[in-house]
Amino acid sequence: MSLFDDVKILTAANGYKVDKLYSVKPINGDGDFTAVRNTTATYENSSGEIVSSAIDTPRLDYSDGSCPTVLLEPASSNLFPNSIFSGAVSGTPGTAPTGWGYHVNTGGSMIVESSAYASTNRIKVSVSNNRLAYSRNVYLTANTTYFLSSNIDIVTGVKIREVLRAVNVPSSPTQLFYIDGVSVASEAITLPSGKSTLGIAFTPTSSGYFQPKVGFGIYGVEISTNSVTFDLPQIEPLNHRTSYIPTTDATEVTRALDSIIDSGTSSDFDSRTGTLYLKAKALGQSGTDRVISANDSSASNSASIVYDSVANTVNGVYTKAGVVIATCTAVITDVTATNKIAFTYEGSSFKLYVNGSLVNTVSSGSVTASNVFNSLDSNRGDNTLHLEAKVYEIQIYSKVLTLSEIASL
């Protein structure tokens, strides 16, 4: 028999409808997930367009290439006012987007173009040894981490601080800088030419207004001859960028969290012996445990794969009668990269595998005496500690797979 014959539940980024993510197995529909998200949300389709998904509808996202993932994101908000740049008019210097003012204007031009998000705008700022930039005030709350970001397309590489800045942040906290999600040393790092996503993270210790600034000439008197396009800008109360949340005025817009739940019935699980498998990319380093679990419709009895609150750490956890019996832990290179994680349990043996290698074994405690699992959920089983990831595959087996079988997945 093949592993496909053995697998009880197999889910990938394929079929869906409103409130449902279809599973490949079982074929009778028992393994289908119920999709929950109480707002609309955007994602990148197979044509590279940013489109909107209806309430409670799974998002099959192509932002990482030709193979889609099921996008499971935390709740977030966009505080960036008028992020669709409505009211902007092309010209030299043109008309600033509604609600935005000129930070500096010593020449240059602005062209309004079509955004990657349907029927909205992006702006292209061009200068020739002069300065043209825009800003406005945005209110921040103390002790909240924020992430200012924008997709850009630049002709010639310049320093981050020349095109995107967070200015006058209350309490002047340390700022961290990112290019395409990768941390860089400072705002003086030179951007690559072409397309990238810029990000700036900061945590003010007092409340007040700050100024997001976009354009050229926003740091001192630095000038250049260049062009840069800004698209899908965001300010989020997170430490990383998530999918675009459109805003049309000064009011922030919120997106609800994604959850997929209630896959399987008791016949699809064996809480006494089994393998839980996840192929996914974690979304950022959240500081909170993020879980997928086979469970008894609660957090009392479960087998879980966990992206730990500690950076780049994954766990396999078995819980019985509300008590954690075993925790297998491994530190890996990068949880935001594609990783294949498997957790096996049987008797008093618990094993964690990452990318086909055995990384930790715990031999203590024992599994439940009877079969009590009845659901597979993207949380701990009690609607907390939700998985935040781009998911390629989820599998559950009612047997312990061997090392070679796990390596073949």
Order of alpha helices (4+ residues) and beta strands (2+ residues): alpha-beta-beta-beta-beta-beta-beta-beta-beta-beta-beta-beta-beta-beta-beta-beta-beta-beta-beta-beta-beta-beta-beta-beta-beta-beta-beta-beta-beta-beta-beta-beta-beta-beta-alpha
